[in-house]
C-alpha cells in the first residue's frame, strides 16, 4: 500500500508540524532553513512522526528544491494518511 501526497512547506517557521491544507496540499511548517537539504530532512522527520511510520517509508518524489512537493508514503492508504494527519479525506 502506497500513497502520494501533495505537500506545501513553510521553512523557518517558529514551530514545526502539520498546519492544515492550502491549495489542495498539506501545509507543513518547518523550523529548518532550506539549506543543504535541512528542510527536506525535517519534512521527512515531521511527516514520519505525524503518520506513525519509519523515516524510510517516506520519500520526496518531486519538488526537492521547491516549497511545493510530492511525497510518497509506504504502508498507508491516502485516506489513512489524511486521517492520521487530522485532515478529512
C-alpha positions in Angstrom: 0.0 0.0 0.0 1.4 3.3 -1.1 0.1 6.9 -1.4 1.3 10.1 -2.9 0.6 13.4 -1.1 0.9 17.0 -2.3 2.8 19.0 0.4 3.5 22.7 0.7 6.2 23.6 3.2 6.9 26.8 5.1 10.6 26.9 6.1 11.9 28.9 9.1 8.6 28.6 11.0 8.7 29.1 14.8 7.1 25.6 15.3 7.3 22.5 13.1 4.2 20.5 12.4 1.3 19.9 10.1 -0.8 23.0 9.8 -3.8 22.0 7.7 -4.2 22.5 4.0 -3.5 25.2 1.4 -4.3 25.0 -2.4 -5.2 21.2 -2.2 -1.8 20.4 -0.5 -0.9 19.5 3.1 0.7 22.5 4.8 3.7 21.6 6.9 5.7 24.2 8.9 9.4 23.5 9.3 11.9 25.2 11.7 14.8 24.5 9.4 16.0 26.8 6.6 16.0 25.4 3.1 19.8 25.0 3.0 21.7 21.8 2.1 18.6 19.6 2.5 17.9 20.5 6.1 14.3 21.4 5.4 13.7 18.2 3.4 15.2 16.1 6.3 13.0 17.9 8.8 9.9 17.4 6.5 10.6 13.6 6.4 11.0 13.6 10.2 7.9 15.6 10.8 5.7 13.5 8.5 7.1 10.2 9.8 6.3 11.3 13.4 2.8 12.5 12.5 1.9 9.4 10.4 3.5 6.9 12.8 5.7 5.3 10.1 9.5 5.0 9.9 11.5 7.6 8.1 12.5 5.1 5.4 8.8 4.9 4.5 8.7 8.5 3.3 10.3 9.7 0.0 10.2 13.1 -1.7 9.4 12.2 -5.3 9.1 15.7 -6.7 10.0 19.3 -5.7 13.1 18.6 -3.6 14.2 22.3 -4.1 10.7 23.8 -4.1 8.1 24.7 -1.5 5.6 22.5 -3.3 6.5 18.8 -3.1 5.1 15.4 -3.9 5.8 12.8 -1.1 5.3 9.1 -1.3 4.3 7.2 1.9 4.8 3.5 2.0 2.4 1.4 4.2 -0.6 3.7 4.3 -3.5 4.5 2.0 -4.2 8.1 1.2 -7.4 8.1 3.4 -5.4 6.6 6.4 -2.6 9.1 6.0 -5.0 12.1 5.9 -6.9 10.7 8.9 -3.6 10.4 10.9 -2.8 14.0 10.0 -6.1 15.2 11.3 -7.4 16.1 7.8 -10.6 14.6 6.5 -10.3 12.6 3.3 
